[in-house]
Every structure is written in structure tokens, then in C-alpha cells.
């Protein structure tokens, strides 16, 4: 994802700046490591950067004129805005009205593969391949993939090879629709979709024991920031 934090020279100081060049809100935690510097906010800087925006997050100065200092950044981030409280607006079912399917795996019951924090509260909804999948609530498309053509199997090598759609919603939550068929739907990153709008077709791509929809509602939070980057020195 095109997010980065770096150090930039300004007229009288060095600025730590976070850049988000992608379509989603990004939540990040940034730390400034320095030697012989004055830093406005050195540690655990929590920042949310909106899509296609940048934010100055700290100022770094030498202790006095003519004295040098050294500094660097490390950061971790995730898609979504962890400052928002999830609202109480209901979700619709992620498939067409009038359809009914069984749930193969869900929170509160026996889990066979939903062992990560991102999956433990998800639903696996059994359905024939090619079933229309729709957005569960109005939102913005922030990531998707339709290029995987595998038929799916219980094979760890296929863990990251499922077609999916990820939508960010105004209340701060995201919805994930995974194991989709390789049937492209004309979605565009950063563009809105509405509840009930077609976003894909069910399939069995990736790590999958059979045709189903993996549907998850995700709430960003600080400890879920996992991706790490490093920028050092000026």
C-alpha cells in the first residue's frame, strides 16, 4: 500500500511527515529515534492520514545553532481510521435479497481456519460458485483482486491468493468479501459503492475447502498495526 513516513528539511527544522498516496484512510503509529535532537513528539505518535493527503507529525531540531543531530523514523500502519467509533447503522446481507444459504463457520462456534484476529469473527457462507455478491453497506472501494484463477484448496501456499474486495465505510469499519471467482466487476479504487450493489461473484479461490463467501467486518485498532517501514537519517 502506498503509505510512507519520512524526514524532510524545512526552513528552521526537520519535519516528520506521513504520506498516504492510496485510496483508503490509514492509521499509523510513528516513533522518532534521535541522538542529540529536540523532538516535539518522539514516541508512539498516533496519526490518521486521509486518502491522498499528507500530515506533519513531529518537528525535530538541533539543540543549538551549529550543533548537529541525527534522527530516524520507524512506523507501522493499517488500512482504516482507528479514531472513529463504529456506528449502529445495520448491514444488509452480502448477497441478493430472497436468497438463503447455510453458514459453514462462524464466531461463537467451532473454528477450523479462522485463527487470526482478522478472521476469528468472520462468517463463511456456503454458496454455489457464481452467486452474486453485493456490498453490505455504502462505502469506498479501497482494495480488490480478481486475477487469481486457482480452484482453491486447503493448501497454505494459497493463503494470499484469493480474489477479494475490501470496502471502507464512513463509520470507520471495513468489510471484506473473499474467495471470489475470477470474474472481474468494473470497480475502481477510491470510488463509492452502495449497499446492495454488485461487487463480485462467489468462488473458491485461495485457501478454501469449497465454494463459499468469507465475509468479515473489521474495526481498525492500534495494536492491529502490523506492517513496518523504516526511514533513517538526515
Secondary structure, 3 states (H helix, E strand, C coil): CCEEEEEEECCCCEEEEEEECCCCCEEEEEEEEEECEEECCCCCEEEEECCCEEEEEEEEEECCCCCCCEEEEEEEEEECCCCCCCCCCCCCCCECCCCCCCEEECCCCCCCCCCCCCCCCCEEEECCCCCEEECCCCEEEEEEECCCCCCCECCHHHCCCCEEEEEECCCCEEEEEEEECCCCCCCCCCCEECCCCEEEEEECCCECCCCEEEEEEEECCHHHCCEEEEEECC
